[in-house]
């Protein structure tokens, strides 16, 4: 036990001298978590909460265009900036280049007439079907003049699709109003429909309750913090390969392992001490990053991290993820012959594992050809275990199936390390 404690103190002192390694293990993931969580949170707010600036150029003076503009204002998604009727398409493009707005809508001069024509045709067909009105109607399709929507090139396709959906909903509401008015006028021989009745007909929508499919129904809706903090904590854990791998290579090239053979101790003590030291470091990383997400994020305007209710499960998952990261780093350090090899192979492999493991791109968004490949990444299984606690509100029993692959990976890495040291005659 004394030999092990002495070896742990030695590894701790070596680690404290590695200022670059400490910065990579603590400072880099903290900065990444803050920046990426801020960017994603801003994106969520843009889609869900903030209003999008929209330039409106109406070349129609009828009531339908006014109702369209009013419906866009009431929708809550857009901040309208009306342009004079004399404005041109070039004026709109210039304003969008200056980032005055990301979207612009041009309403054609015939918009009201087109809406009225379609309402009359649809109401006539409906009345003829139920034999209320036998007057012949023109069943030909009304060719409506299209609206023109300009968008800034920086808007992604998924966001534009959301804009199209919102705009089409508003257009449908306006058209439905005129169809209802035409039907009421034809059936009751009255020029207009009571406003209360019109609102009752058009607002009769079935409500939709949105609930996260989690085991704990009391959990809030997952946010950017809940997704990013576990992911970048894992990234920080596995990046200990830079420090631990380099340390192993230095000890191999400096002859430290050979000198251990002449002492009343064994290499296994040194390897175990490194694992204990760096597992403690990974758990400290997790504690620091979780604390920042819990208490610092609300101060800087980001959602707070919700710690899972199963604290024992969280501790075990963190320990196993840290052990997996440490085993990977020791394996890289065993087979690398130089520090450059250890740093290069270690850093590149972690980035690749993060890319295919769901840290950089969500696993559900991966193409089908990658669904099998991502399961070879240790970060995938570690992240699934963390998400089971943070996002799904699960407990240890619910995520145990994700921990079994982590244990298998640890065993494989430990065996590979032992065989590598055997091959290099270090043991």
C-alpha positions as MATLAB code, in Angstrom:
seq = 'XXXXXXXXXXXXXXXXXXXXXXXXXXXXXXXXXXXXXXXXXXXXXXXXXXXXXXXXXXXXXXXXXXXXXXXXXXXXXXXXXXXXXXXXXXXXXXXXXXXXXXXXXXXXXXXXXXXXXXXXXXXXXXXXXXXXXXXXXXXXXXXXXXXXXXXXXXXXXXXXXXXXXXXXXXXXXXXXXXXXXXXXXXXXXXXXXXXXXXXXXXXXXXXXXXXXXXXXXXXXXXXXXXXXXXXXXXXXXXXXXXXXXXXXXXXXXXXXXXXXXXXXXXXXXXXXXXXXXXXXXXXXXXXXXXXXXXXXXXXXXXXXXXXXXXXXXXXXXXXXXXXXXXXXXXXXXXXXXXXXXXXXXXXXXXXXXXXXXXXXXXXXXXXXXXXXXXXXXXXXXXXXXXXXXXXXXXXXXXXXXXXXXXXXXXXXXXXXXXXXXXXXXXX';
ca = [
       0.000    0.000    0.000;
       2.893    2.360    0.804;
       4.419    1.717   -2.628;
       1.104    2.456   -4.300;
       0.638    5.684   -2.309;
       4.180    6.805   -3.152;
       3.550    6.098   -6.839;
       0.260    8.052   -6.763;
       2.041   11.061   -5.203;
       4.735   10.838   -7.887;
       2.134   10.794  -10.681;
       0.304   13.705   -9.064;
       3.465   15.816   -8.972;
       4.234   15.004  -12.609;
       0.689   16.007  -13.550;
       0.895   19.330  -11.698;
       4.024   20.213  -13.671;
       2.167   19.636  -16.955;
       0.519   23.051  -17.302;
      -0.515   22.476  -20.937;
      -2.096   19.156  -20.067;
      -4.033   20.688  -17.177;
      -5.280   23.466  -19.465;
      -6.497   20.892  -22.008;
      -8.178   18.847  -19.299;
      -9.983   21.696  -17.531;
      -9.886   25.034  -19.351;
     -10.617   23.815  -22.895;
     -13.799   21.821  -22.114;
     -15.143   24.620  -19.906;
     -14.713   27.151  -22.740;
     -16.220   24.726  -25.259;
     -19.204   23.993  -23.031;
     -19.926   27.690  -22.475;
     -19.504   28.723  -26.115;
     -21.384   25.844  -27.732;
     -24.181   25.883  -25.154;
     -24.559   29.646  -25.729;
     -24.701   29.220  -29.511;
     -27.225   26.379  -29.368;
     -29.329   28.161  -26.770;
     -29.440   31.249  -29.006;
     -30.560   29.030  -31.883;
     -33.327   27.490  -29.768;
     -34.480   30.953  -28.707;
     -34.434   32.178  -32.288;
     -36.662   29.305  -33.351;
     -38.934   29.213  -30.304;
     -38.916   32.553  -28.496;
     -37.395   35.439  -30.415;
     -39.211   37.114  -33.288;
     -37.678   37.056  -36.741;
     -37.442   40.415  -38.560;
     -39.589   40.329  -41.723;
     -39.777   43.031  -44.386;
     -43.271   43.438  -45.866;
     -43.918   45.012  -49.249;
     -47.655   45.001  -50.017;
     -48.634   45.958  -53.559;
     -52.251   45.101  -52.795;
     -54.646   47.583  -51.195;
     -57.491   45.136  -50.491;
     -58.746   43.750  -47.213;
     -57.163   40.325  -47.652;
     -53.641   41.713  -47.665;
     -54.410   43.760  -44.545;
     -55.722   40.658  -42.789;
     -52.631   38.741  -43.886;
     -50.352   41.375  -42.356;
     -52.434   41.451  -39.171;
     -52.289   37.644  -38.890;
     -48.513   37.700  -39.295;
     -48.260   40.241  -36.477;
     -50.537   38.209  -34.209;
     -48.650   34.990  -34.928;
     -45.824   36.080  -32.642;
     -43.052   34.690  -34.845;
     -42.244   37.789  -36.891;
     -41.376   41.410  -36.287;
     -42.808   43.202  -39.301;
     -41.072   46.101  -40.997;
     -43.385   47.580  -43.611;
     -41.929   49.068  -46.783;
     -43.549   51.733  -48.968;
     -45.414   50.515  -52.030;
     -42.851   52.250  -54.249;
     -40.028   50.016  -52.995;
     -38.413   47.622  -55.457;
     -36.854   44.189  -55.211;
     -33.414   45.823  -55.302;
     -34.339   47.938  -52.267;
     -35.289   44.761  -50.407;
     -32.043   43.016  -51.330;
     -30.014   46.019  -50.189;
     -31.753   46.073  -46.823;
     -31.207   42.351  -46.387;
     -27.522   42.711  -47.264;
     -27.300   45.286  -44.465;
     -28.871   42.678  -42.128;
     -31.955   44.842  -41.490;
     -33.955   41.612  -41.837;
     -33.379   37.997  -42.734;
     -36.685   37.608  -44.589;
     -38.805   39.704  -46.920;
     -42.312   39.086  -48.262;
     -43.837   40.729  -51.350;
     -47.647   40.604  -51.608;
     -48.767   40.807  -55.281;
     -51.336   43.422  -56.462;
     -53.989   40.761  -57.209;
     -53.804   39.007  -53.820;
     -57.228   40.116  -52.494;
     -58.906   39.386  -55.807;
     -57.325   35.924  -55.930;
     -58.456   35.129  -52.380;
     -62.025   36.254  -53.138;
     -62.121   34.281  -56.386;
     -60.975   31.094  -54.670;
     -63.458   31.604  -51.822;
     -66.336   32.025  -54.270;
     -65.303   28.949  -56.259;
     -64.893   26.732  -53.180;
     -68.147   27.899  -51.600;
     -69.999   27.407  -54.889;
     -68.692   23.858  -55.240;
     -69.640   23.106  -51.630;
     -73.174   24.448  -52.033;
     -73.655   22.558  -55.283;
     -72.573   19.330  -53.564;
     -75.164   19.678  -50.835;
     -77.766   20.961  -53.368;
     -78.312   24.267  -51.618;
     -77.527   26.270  -54.709;
     -78.069   24.909  -58.241;
     -76.421   27.874  -59.937;
     -73.659   26.770  -62.256;
     -70.186   27.629  -61.062;
     -66.872   27.712  -62.809;
     -65.025   24.647  -61.521;
     -61.726   25.591  -63.166;
     -58.795   26.144  -60.833;
     -58.075   29.760  -59.947;
     -54.519   30.660  -60.897;
     -53.415   32.843  -58.016;
     -50.505   35.233  -58.281;
     -47.670   33.895  -56.099;
     -46.266   35.687  -53.093;
     -42.499   36.202  -53.158;
     -40.405   35.345  -50.110;
     -36.784   36.469  -50.024;
     -34.476   34.882  -47.448;
     -30.915   35.673  -46.455;
     -28.430   32.992  -47.594;
     -27.212   32.473  -44.006;
     -30.535   30.844  -43.050;
     -30.293   27.056  -43.018;
     -32.759   24.855  -44.848;
     -34.349   23.479  -41.658;
     -35.060   27.009  -40.393;
     -36.502   28.060  -43.759;
     -38.810   25.065  -43.650;
     -40.115   26.256  -40.290;
     -40.690   29.729  -41.766;
     -42.537   28.216  -44.740;
     -44.768   26.238  -42.380;
     -45.648   29.320  -40.345;
     -46.314   31.399  -43.467;
     -48.482   28.723  -45.057;
     -50.514   28.466  -41.863;
     -51.203   32.196  -41.915;
     -52.134   32.114  -45.607;
     -54.507   29.217  -44.926;
     -56.164   31.105  -42.075;
     -56.807   34.140  -44.276;
     -58.191   31.996  -47.105;
     -60.389   30.043  -44.671;
     -61.904   33.280  -43.358;
     -63.092   34.295  -46.801;
     -64.414   30.815  -47.590;
     -66.436   30.809  -44.362;
     -67.779   34.287  -45.141;
     -68.770   33.266  -48.675;
     -70.564   30.139  -47.440;
     -72.408   32.022  -44.707;
     -73.450   34.752  -47.108;
     -74.759   32.246  -49.676;
     -76.657   30.095  -47.176;
     -78.190   32.864  -45.046;
     -78.474   35.585  -47.701;
     -76.688   37.982  -45.372;
     -73.808   40.204  -46.426;
     -71.539   39.360  -43.481;
     -71.029   36.755  -40.778;
     -71.072   37.736  -37.084;
     -67.526   38.142  -35.878;
     -68.064   35.929  -32.824;
     -69.314   33.073  -35.004;
     -66.421   33.474  -37.424;
     -63.900   33.292  -34.590;
     -65.646   30.274  -33.125;
     -65.484   28.407  -36.444;
     -61.876   29.274  -37.212;
     -60.476   28.826  -33.701;
     -61.956   25.394  -33.078;
     -58.590   23.618  -32.919;
     -57.663   20.491  -31.024;
     -55.024   21.308  -28.396;
     -51.728   19.404  -28.424;
     -49.919   18.626  -25.176;
     -46.162   18.327  -25.726;
     -44.433   16.003  -23.244;
     -40.902   14.641  -23.229;
     -40.866   10.839  -23.408;
     -38.822   10.529  -20.201;
     -39.249    8.259  -17.201;
     -39.583   11.235  -14.868;
     -42.537   13.386  -15.958;
     -41.492   16.134  -13.553;
     -38.357   16.895  -15.585;
     -38.339   20.194  -17.489;
     -38.032   20.236  -21.268;
     -34.402   19.396  -22.193;
     -32.369   22.417  -23.208;
     -28.949   23.193  -24.675;
     -27.290   22.830  -21.271;
     -28.662   19.334  -20.662;
     -27.301   18.220  -24.033;
     -23.915   19.938  -23.982;
     -22.631   19.589  -20.427;
     -22.546   15.744  -20.417;
     -21.112   15.680  -23.943;
     -18.225   18.052  -23.285;
     -17.549   16.484  -19.911;
     -16.870   13.232  -21.751;
     -14.744   15.065  -24.284;
     -12.673   16.485  -21.427;
     -12.322   13.071  -19.796;
     -10.973   11.397  -22.910;
      -8.614   14.280  -23.660;
      -6.459   13.186  -20.736;
      -4.778   11.065  -23.423;
      -2.594   14.104  -24.155;
      -1.175   14.210  -20.632;
      -1.300   10.540  -19.609;
      -0.133    9.168  -22.933;
       2.810   11.575  -23.037;
       3.710   10.676  -19.461;
       3.871    6.977  -20.317;
       5.987    7.619  -23.404;
       8.441    9.752  -21.393;
       8.817    7.040  -18.788;
       9.427    4.438  -21.492;
      12.009    6.485  -23.383;
      13.772    7.698  -20.227;
      14.209    4.136  -18.937;
      11.977    4.541  -15.881;
      10.249    1.229  -16.515;
      13.593   -0.539  -16.787;
      14.746    0.969  -13.496;
      11.553   -0.279  -11.842;
      12.703   -3.832  -12.578;
      15.775   -3.273  -10.379;
      13.638   -2.052   -7.465;
      11.550   -4.010   -4.936;
       8.324   -3.073   -6.721;
       6.548   -3.925   -9.963;
       5.297   -2.132  -13.045;
       1.729   -3.081  -12.149;
       1.909   -0.770   -9.132;
       2.916    2.109  -11.390;
       0.117    1.364  -13.890;
      -2.493    1.048  -11.141;
      -1.341    4.328   -9.567;
      -1.674    6.114  -12.905;
      -5.173    4.749  -13.333;
      -6.211    5.817   -9.839;
      -4.683    9.284  -10.283;
      -6.300    9.986  -13.617;
      -9.668    8.470  -12.698;
      -9.730   10.948   -9.818;
      -8.822   13.694  -12.301;
     -11.702   12.731  -14.606;
     -14.148   12.746  -11.710;
     -12.824   16.170  -10.697;
     -13.357   17.334  -14.285;
     -16.955   16.150  -14.151;
     -17.541   17.841  -10.799;
     -16.124   21.155  -12.077;
     -18.061   21.159  -15.366;
     -21.314   20.025  -13.728;
     -20.912   22.779  -11.105;
     -20.378   25.382  -13.821;
     -23.519   24.206  -15.610;
     -25.493   24.198  -12.357;
     -24.466   27.544  -10.875;
     -22.525   29.637  -13.420;
     -24.758   29.156  -16.461;
     -27.799   30.917  -14.907;
     -25.560   33.897  -14.070;
     -24.533   34.314  -17.734;
     -28.089   33.863  -19.024;
     -28.023   30.156  -19.917;
     -30.384   27.452  -18.604;
     -29.158   25.758  -15.434;
     -28.076   22.131  -15.486;
     -30.559   19.798  -13.803;
     -28.632   17.182  -11.843;
     -30.195   13.678  -12.100;
     -32.105   12.399   -9.103;
     -30.054    9.168   -9.001;
     -26.834   10.582   -7.533;
     -25.342    7.111   -6.944;
     -26.007    6.215  -10.579;
     -24.398    9.460  -11.734;
     -21.326    8.760   -9.591;
     -20.968    5.227  -10.981;
     -21.423    6.348  -14.588;
     -18.823    9.094  -14.097;
     -16.404    6.602  -12.555;
     -16.796    4.082  -15.394;
     -16.471    6.777  -18.057;
     -13.326    8.064  -16.345;
     -11.925    4.529  -16.132;
     -12.659    3.997  -19.830;
     -10.895    7.266  -20.726;
      -7.901    6.352  -18.552;
      -7.658    2.861  -20.067;
      -7.737    4.349  -23.555;
      -4.987    6.854  -22.707;
      -2.742    4.152  -21.186;
      -3.293    1.953  -24.233;
      -2.269    4.782  -26.581;
       0.788    5.562  -24.435;
       1.826    1.905  -24.437;
       1.901    1.505  -28.208;
       3.200    5.012  -29.099;
       6.970    5.297  -29.452;
       7.217    9.091  -29.239;
       5.260   11.894  -27.592;
       4.367   13.226  -31.027;
       2.772    9.899  -31.910;
       0.902    9.759  -28.616;
      -0.411   13.323  -28.896;
      -1.307   13.071  -32.590;
      -2.955    9.651  -32.519;
      -4.678   10.379  -29.207;
      -6.124   13.755  -30.212;
      -7.231   12.657  -33.687;
      -8.832    9.457  -32.412;
     -10.785   11.337  -29.728;
     -12.115   13.823  -32.270;
     -13.124   10.945  -34.574;
     -14.765    9.034  -31.726;
     -16.612   12.209  -30.738;
     -17.782   12.765  -34.325;
     -19.162    9.259  -34.814;
     -20.257    8.898  -31.186;
     -22.884   11.640  -31.165;
     -20.979   14.489  -29.472;
     -20.578   16.680  -32.547;
     -23.630   15.451  -34.492;
     -26.630   13.821  -32.752;
     -26.696   10.067  -33.227;
     -30.259   10.112  -34.618;
     -29.097   12.484  -37.375;
     -26.363   10.105  -38.544;
     -26.882    8.379  -41.909;
     -27.970    4.759  -41.745;
     -24.506    3.597  -42.854;
     -23.052    5.079  -39.642;
     -25.561    3.551  -37.234;
     -23.364    0.485  -36.803;
     -20.039    2.318  -36.926;
     -20.935    4.667  -34.081;
     -21.237    1.730  -31.698;
     -17.495    1.113  -31.813;
     -16.940    4.521  -30.233;
     -16.566    4.370  -26.445;
     -17.876    7.939  -26.293;
     -21.182    6.773  -27.801;
     -21.918    4.348  -24.974;
     -20.707    6.763  -22.302;
     -22.865    9.541  -23.749;
     -25.915    7.272  -23.953;
     -25.474    6.447  -20.263;
     -25.211   10.132  -19.335;
     -28.212   11.053  -21.480;
     -30.234    8.288  -19.847;
     -29.724   10.093  -16.539;
     -29.791   13.750  -17.612;
     -32.393   13.737  -20.398;
     -34.584   10.692  -19.780;
     -34.659   10.879  -15.989;
     -33.623    7.234  -15.718;
     -31.933    5.438  -12.864;
     -28.997    3.056  -12.769;
     -31.124    0.042  -13.660;
     -32.496    1.821  -16.732;
     -29.074    2.602  -18.214;
     -27.236   -0.573  -17.216;
     -27.491   -1.917  -20.776;
     -25.344    1.048  -21.882;
     -22.761    0.402  -19.178;
     -22.129   -3.212  -20.256;
     -20.426   -2.119  -23.531;
     -18.365    0.402  -21.518;
     -17.146   -2.415  -19.246;
     -16.332   -4.564  -22.292;
     -14.341   -1.716  -23.867;
     -12.432   -1.209  -20.614;
     -11.571   -4.918  -20.492;
     -10.408   -4.902  -24.122;
      -8.222   -1.817  -23.576;
      -6.707   -3.275  -20.411;
      -5.928   -6.538  -22.217;
      -4.437   -4.675  -25.182;
      -2.253   -2.655  -22.779;
      -1.013   -5.810  -21.063;
      -0.216   -7.496  -24.397;
       1.528   -4.352  -25.652;
       3.752   -4.148  -22.584;
       4.468   -7.847  -22.901;
       5.474   -7.375  -26.516;
       7.756   -4.436  -25.641;
       9.207   -6.452  -22.743;
       8.240   -3.862  -20.192;
       6.762   -6.553  -17.963;
];
